[in-house]
């Protein structure tokens, strides 16, 4: 909710009895419990033995840089043409809505504003469309370990 970057560190990894699929099973359980943080990397560490502890600092530095990333308008225009311009089921049919353009309004966390056309102030983007948009933004621009906020504004 605060928009902070997130790295999930699982400590005491030296105390776990492991086989070939242990990491995969634990990560699946963590992802199931923390669905809201699907963007967060999971690192298995041991503070006692020092296993992967230094990796946490590297990941934190990477997350810090990514959360301050600014995407230029030209890049967002190209992104818009490839991913958003085609018609999609963005709202319930009662309130037709179309995305006109996108801009980055801020960083820390990265915040994007979608300008939309609609006759009704009640028209909102469907949550699945927002999720689609966030996934495409991550594919295109990264934003490692960082939440992405999407805001909607009606044009005019």
C-alpha angles and dihedrals in degrees: 000000000000091000094239122155113253135211117177111218117192108201130197090045089148089063095058122095104231139200132173095288102036096104091047093049094047093047091050090052092049092048090050092052095043104040090149090065102052089137093060119100117230118223124186110214142169116211090190096057095026092239109170092340092126088051088065091063091049090050091047091052091049091048091050092053093046095050090055093048115128119203114211121237090243091055091047091050090054089045090050093052093051100041114017111029096076114085116264137173094266100152141016109284091246090074111034112208135181130193109234101182144331133229136178109245099181152341134236088075106017107247124193127191121210114203110210140185119230138140091218127067087209093065111111133173114260113253090239090058091051089050089049090051094048091049092051091047090052092048092050104036108016111225090187115207091351131117117235120216122210122197127184127216128181113230114233 
